[in-house]
Each structure stands twice: as C-alpha cells, then as structure tokens.
Amino acid sequence: MKNIKKYLGLMLVMSMVVVLAAGCGNKENNTATNNGNASSGKNGSVYFLNFKPEIAEIYEKIAKDYEAETGVKVKVVTAAAGTYETKLKSEISKSEAPTIFQINGPVGFQAWKDYTLDLKDTKLYSYLSDKSLAVTEGEGVYGIPYVVEGYGIIYNDAIMKKYFALADKAVSISSTTEINNFETLKAVVEDMTAKKDQLGIKGVFASTSLAAGEQWRWQTHLANLPLYYEFKDNTAFDNTVLAGLASKEVEFKYNDKFKNIFDLYIKNSVTKESLLGSKSVADSMAEFALGNAAMVQNGNWAWSQINDVDGNVVKAEDIKFLPIYTGMEGEEKQGLAVGTENYLAINSKASAENQQASIAFLEWLFSSEKGKAYVTNDLGFIAPFNTFEDSEKPADPLAKEVSAWMEKDLTSVAWTFAAFPSEEFKNVFGDALLQYAQGNKTWDEVVTIFKDTWKAEKAK
C-alpha cells in the first residue's frame, strides 16, 4: 500500500480497541442460541456487517448475485469510517444481529469472544493456506483472515541469475531459491558486493532509509522479527501480539539476530553508512527500480512504487521475495512476514440456520469461480486461501509472491508490531539505529535504548 505509515498507525490504534467493553459474561458453548435472531426459512439468512466503506457497493453486488444463485438472502450493512466497533456494539444486541462480523485479530477477539463461533470444522478454515494466521484459543478457531499483506526481501531475479552464472562466484549454490538461512544469504551478498562491478550494480541492497520519518522498515518491520520470536517463547499466550501487549518490559533477547541482518543491509548498500540519514524510502525504491541494487526490504505494496519509477528496468517476472533471514535456529522453515487486521467471525448467538447460511456464503465467496473473481478483480484482495489458482490471483507480481510463499510448508512470521507500545518508542529506536549506522553509538547502547524506551512507554 502506498501510505504504509498511516496504515501502521491505524492498525496500532485498532489493536488497542480491546479497551472497549464489547461483550460480557462467560463464553457460551458453540452450539447456537436463538437470541431472537430468527432465520428466514429453512436455509437461513445472512447479515454481514462490513468494515470497509470503500468496498460497500461491491459487497452489495456480491450479495445480490449470491441471492439470485442460491435463494439465500444476504443483507450488507456498512459502518461509517472509524465507527465499526460502535456500530457492532449497537447491532449485536438487536433481535436480528449480524451473523458475520469482523474482528481485529487476537486483540479484537478478546473483546468479542463471547460472540464468536468455533470454525475449526468448517471448509472455510480448511481453505486457509497458512492456518497459523487464524485467530485461535485452545483448540478452537474463532477468526479467519480474508485478506493479507506480506513483506520480506524483494530481489531482482535478473541480477541474481547474472550473479549465479559467474564462473568465479564464491558460493556452491546456483539459485536464489536455495537461500534459506542467514548464513547462506550473507555469503551470497558479500560475494555480490565484491563483484558489484561485474554485476553492474552500485550495491547489493538499496539504501537503508534512516531519514526522520522514513525509518519504519527498520524500527517497525525489521524489529518485528526478533520480538515475534521473543514473544513466541512466552507459552502463557496463544499468540505473539497478546504476549507483546502484556509485556511491560522486553529482554530484546534476539537483538544479535536483528544486528546480523541490519549490518548486512548497511554494509552492502548503494549508500555509505554515514550518509544513510539523508535517504528516504522513495530513494531506496528508485535505486532498486533503476537496477542499481539487487535487493530491498519492503512489502507487496511496493510494486507500484517500483513500477511507477521513471526509467524502471525491473520486469514483473523478475521481481521476487525472500524471507528476512536473521540467523534464528530453524529459520529454514520461516516464511515471509504476513499479517492483516481483517478477520471474519460468525456470530455464535445467531440461529443454527443463520450460522450455516453465513458459513456457506463465505465458502462460496472464497471457493466458487464467481466468488473468487469478485475477490481478486473487484475487491482486490490477496486472499490467503488454497482455493485460488495462479490465474485467479492478483496480477501484481509481489501479491502473487506472497500467495506463493504462503502455500509453501513454512511458518509465516506474524505481524507482532501491533503490540509495540507507541510511535515514540519506534522513533527513538529508529534514531538510535541511525546513530549506530553513523558510528556514534555502540550496539550495546542501541539495545539499552530499545529496552529502556519500551519500559518507559509501557509505563505511560
């Protein structure tokens, strides 16, 4: 997406919506209770409370097509921008309450868990390419992601093939697809740096943008990885976001892994470390687009940034993803960092007929030929389901790459940065990274700043 900083800020704000007292009482068993939500006929009916006003008309068209095809009534109500939680609180208590609603991941689930049906035995859940993305508690599955984004190391396969064709390359592998850990990545990158003149590049990595306001790829996206693994170690929580939100302090126990990849970026860059404070994300993406760099860390939203650069030389078929390898044990099984704020839930208080009608509607949307066409062509989603053939996925090459990586037998890295305590925390950490890159701070000082700022911001 084009305005990622705005998106991240919105996501963090939404993550904290748990403070809204949406539901109360003990969670019901997952057998349906009527609660006044009578079904309209033996096939039931659907009431979908939509979160996104910008696609409301598309959902209304989908609803009409589905009713014409199946005879099942689908009612779509769209909350005004910024009012979804308020609207849901109002609607959920009505006699004809929403049968499908949206939650903001594991945090949203904590607020709405008394109204979420267990979906573990549905086809919808079985369609998920990476089941670790679902919102779960114990053995139950309560939220299904329906659109995702991913980020990692984007690379220009044309340059990489040129490197692997060199007779004097210093590595034994013959393709970028054989890179599956930090050790191998480091060996390839450092050898490419030594041979950058032969490859016609100015550096392996595009500039690490450390100008003020341009640091989000490092103080948020890259920092996500070590904290994902740190919070994953906390077995008291089902997911890393909740573990992070509960952490008043962090150990930053995998800071050496962060340092591994950050050092690799800045020491094998188009731009000298001392000058990185002047570089923006736009500079970085232009360097990649013009063929001056072979790799750049960013997400699937970056394709338009690359493709729209005047003089772009990167062909769609040559733009690929690698996971961000840092040296973690077992990272050969790590995929891209994949996440979303958009999860679908079924109202556990609705009638059994309406629950089944709602599940059937979603299964049709994400598995039928007509439904999938709407998802890809009209809604424009990267849908995380194995029901989509390559020809049915978005044409954007990086969107295709995210889908392809999710279908591998790998574990995606969850977007844990929703648990970061504040923008101030991220900005202070970003500034410390700049000072480190410029040689003004030691790594130990950066680690101390990270830990102290987390604690201070949490205390607020």
N, C-alpha and C positions, 0 to 999 in steps of 0.2 A: 504494500500500500504506500501511497505517496507521502502521507503525513504520519510517519510512524511514531514520532514523539507525542503527537496528540493522541494517537491510539493507545500508547502505553500509559499515558496519564489517565485516560478514560478507563482503561482496564483496571488500573490500581484502585481508582475510586470505586468502581463497581465491585471490586473484590471485597471492599470493606462494608458492603451493604448488609453484611451479616448482622450489623447492629440493629437493623430493622426487625422488630419482633413480628415476623410474618406468621408463624404458626405457634401453637401452644399445645400442651398436653403430650401424652405418650404416643409414640408411633403406633399406628394401627397395624394389625396383620394385613397382608397384601391381598386378602380377599376383599372384593368390592363391597362398599356400603352405599346405599342409595343416596342418602343425604339430600333427597329432594330432586336429584338430577335424573329425572325420568328419561328413558330412552324413547326415541321417536320410531316405534316399530321394532320388529324382531331383529333388524340389522343394526340398530343403534344409530347414533349420530355423532358428529364431531364438532367441537368448538375449539378452535385454535386461537390462542391469544398471541399475536405476533409482536415481536420486539423491534423490528426494523421498519420504520415508516417508509423508507425509500424503496422498499420492495413490496409494499402492501398490495398494489394493483396486480402484481404478478401472482401473489398468493390467491387473490380473489379469482383470477382467471383459472388458476390450477383447481381451485375449489369447484368452480362451475364445470370444468371438464371432468373432474372425478365424479361429481354427482350425475352428470349425463351418462357416464360409462357404467357406474355401479348402482345408481339409485340412492346412494347414501348422502345425506345432507351434510355439507361441511360449511360451518359458519366461521368466518375470519373476522376477528376484531383486532385492530392495531392500536397500540398505545402511542400517544404522542411522544416525541423525542424527550428522553430524560425522565419519563413518568412511569416506566414499566412496573417497578416494584409497587408503586402506589396503586396503579391500575389493577395489578394482580391481587393485591390485598383486598381491594374492593370487590372484584369479580369472584374470587374464590369462595366467598361466603354466601353467594347467591344460590337460589334453588337450581338454576341452570348455569353451573360454573364451568370454566374452561376445562376441557378434557385433555388438551395438550397445552403445556406452557413451557417457558424457558427458564433455566437457572444458570447462574454464572459459576459453573464448575463446582468444586468441592466446597467453596465458601458459601455459595448460594444454596447448596444442598443443606447445609447446616440450618439455614433459615426456613427451608421449605420441606424438610424431610418427612414431616407428618402428612404430606400430600403427594408423595412420590411413590409410584408403583414399582415393584421389583420387575425388571425387564430381562433378567438373565436367561429366561427360557424362550425369548422371542426370536424370530428370524431377524428382526432389526438389529439386535445385539450381535447375532451370528455374522451379520454382514460386515461388521467393523474390521477393517484391515489390521488395526493395532488395538487390541482390546484393552491395553493398559491405559488408553485415553479415556475410557468410560469413567464416570463417577460411581464409585463403589463404597460399600460399607459392609464389612464382614464378607459374607458370601453373596450379598445382593448387588444388583446393578440398577442404579436409580437415575442416571443421566447419560444420554447418548450424544456425543458431539456430532454435529451435522455439517460443519464447515471448519476447515483448519488452515493454518499457515505454518510455514516451516522456514528455518534458517540454518545455515552452515557455511562451509567454504565453497563459494562459487568458483569454478575454474573454466578456462577456455581450452577445450579439448584439442583444438588445432595446435596450440602451442605445446600442450603436453605430449601429443603424438610426435611433434618435431623433436622434443627432448628425448623421448624413449627410442627414437630412431638413430640417435647419436651413437657412433661406434665406440666412443670413449666415455660413455656415461658410467658413473661410479656405483650404480646400483644394479642388482641382478634382476629386478622385476622389469616387466616390459609394458605395463599399462597402469594408468591411474586407478583402475578398478581393483588393483592388487594392493593399494594403500588401505590399510585397515587399523593402523595404530600410529601413535605419535612418533615412535622410533623410525618407522619407515617414511612417514611424512617428512620428518626432519632431514633424513638422509637425502631424499629427493630434492627438497627445497634448497638445501645448502649446496648441492651439486649444481642445481639450476642457476643459483647465484654465481657460482664460479664460471658458468658457461653462458651467462646472460648475453654476451655479445654475439655468440653463435646463434642464440635463440632470437635475437632481435628485440629484446625487452630491456627496460630500464631497471626492473626489479621483479622478483617473483610475486610479491604482494603489492597491491595498490596501497596508497598511503593510509596509515593508521590515523584517522581523523581525530585529533585531540584539541581542536579549537573549542573554545567555550560554546556550549550548546550543541556540539557536534560529536559528543563522546558516547552516545547511547549504545553504540555497537559493542562497547567495551565495558562501561560501568553498569550496563543492564544485561545485554545479550550474552556477552562473554562471561560476566560474573555469574550468570545463571547456572553455568555448568558446575563449578565447584560447590555452590550452595545446594544444587539439586542432589549431588552425591552426599553432601554432609547431612542434609535433612532426610535423605533416603535411609541413612543409617539409623535414624530415630524410629524405632519399631513401634513406638507408642501411638503413631499416627498412620492412617491409611494412605496418605499422600503427602507430597513434599510441600505443597502450599500451606496446608494447615499446620504442618510442623514448623514452617518458617514463621507463620503468624504468631505461633505460641512461643517463639524463641526470643527472649529478652536480650540474649547475648548470643554471639556466634564464635566458634573457635577458628573459623576460616581454615579448617584442618587440611584442605586440599589447595592451599594457596600456592604451593610449589607447582601444582599442575597448571594453574592459571598462568603462573610465571613462564612455564615451558612454552606455551603457545603464544603468549604476548611477546616474549623475547624473540620468538621465531618471526612473528609479524614485523616487529620494528627493526630487526637486524637484517632482514632480507627484503627491504621495501624499496619502492621507487624513490622515496624521500629519506634523507638522513634523519636520524633520531632527533637531533637538536632542532629540526625545522618542523616537526610534526604538529606543534602548537598552532601553526598557521593553516592547517589543512582541514577542509570540510568533507562531509560525506559526498557532496557533488563532485569535488575534486577527485576523490577516490574512485567513484563510479566512472568518471570520464577517463581516468587513467586505464581502467580495465577495458572500457568500450573502445578506446583507441589502440588497443593492443600493446600498451606499454607495460602491462602487468599480466601475469598468467592466472592470478588468484585474487579473490577479495571476499571478506566475510560479509554476508548480508542475507536477506531473506527473499522469498519468491516474489515479493512486491518490487524487487529491484529490476526485473526485466524491462519494464517501461523506462526506468531511469537509464538503463544501458542502451536500449534500442532507440531512444529518442535523442541520444547524443549526436550532434552533427559530426559526421565522419566515422560513425561506428563501424568497426570491422568484424565484430563478433557475430557470427551466424547463429541463428536459432538452434540449429542442430549441433552446435559446438559448445553450448552453454550447459554445464553440468554442476552437480552438487557433490561434495564430500562432507561427512560429519566433521565436527570440530574435535579432533583428537588432542588430548592433553597429557596422556601418559597414565591414565587410570587403569588399574588392573581389570582385565576382561573387556576393555573397550572395543575389542574386535566385534562384539555383539551390540555396540551402540549405533543408533541411527541418528537422524537429524534431530534438532530441537523443534518439536512440533507442539502447537498449542492452539487454544481458542478460548473465547469467553462465551461461546454459544453451544448450549446443551439443551436437548429436548427431554421433557419429563411427561409422564402420563399421570393424571390425577387419580390417586388411589381411593378417593372418596366418590368418584363417579360410579355409575351403574356398570355392571359387568359387560352389558351390551355396548355401552358407550366406550368403555375401555378397549374392547376388542375392535370396535369400529375405528377408533383412533390409531391403534397399533397398525391395523390393516391399511389405513390411509398412508401412514408414514412408510410402511413397507412398499406400498405401490409407488410412492414418490421416489424412493431410492433404489428401486429394482426394476420397475417396468420401463419399457422403451420410451413411452411418452413422458413419464415422470422424470426419468434421467435427463431427457432432452431439456425439460424445464430447468432442472438443477444446474446443468452445465451452461446452456445457452442464454437463459433468461436471468436466473439468479446469480450465475457466475461463480458458483461455489467450487472449491476443491473439496469434494465430498470424500470422507475417509472410509469409503465402503468398497468391498471387493466385487461388488456387482457391476462396477463401471469398467467397460473395456477401454483400451487405449484410445480408440476412436471416439469414445463418449466423454473423454476428459477435456478440460480446458486446453485451448490451443497454445496458451502461454507455456514456453519450454520449461520454465522453472516450476510452474504449477504441476506440470507433468512429472518433473523430477521428484517433487515432494510426494506425489502419489506413488511413484515407483519405489521410493525408499520405504514408504510405509508398508508396502506389500512384501518387503524382504523379511526374513526371520530375524529381526533385530528389535531392540527396545528403543523407542523414541525417548528423547530427553524432554521431560515435562517443563512447561513454562512456569518456573518457580518464582520468577521475578515479581509476580503479583504479590508476593509476601515481603518484598523489600519495604523497609519502614517509611521511606519518604523520598521525594525528589532531592531534598537536601543531602541525604545520605549518598545518593548516586552521584550528585555533582561534586561533593567533597572527594569521593573516591576517584572520580574521573580526573579531578585536578591533581590528585596525588600520582596518578598514572602518568600524567604529563610531566610532572616534576621528576619522576623516576626515569622516563624516557630521555629527558634532558640532562640527566646526571646530577640533579640537585637533591635527590632523596635516595636512600638505600631501599632495597626491597623490604627489609625488616621494618623500616619506618612506614612503608605503604601498608603492610599488614596491620601494624598497630593502629593506623588511622582508620582502616576498614573496621576493625573490631570496636574501637572506641566510638566511632560515629554511629555504628549500628546501635550500640547500647544507649548512647545519648538520645538518638531519635526515637527509639522504642520507649524510653522513659518519658517522652513528651506525650 
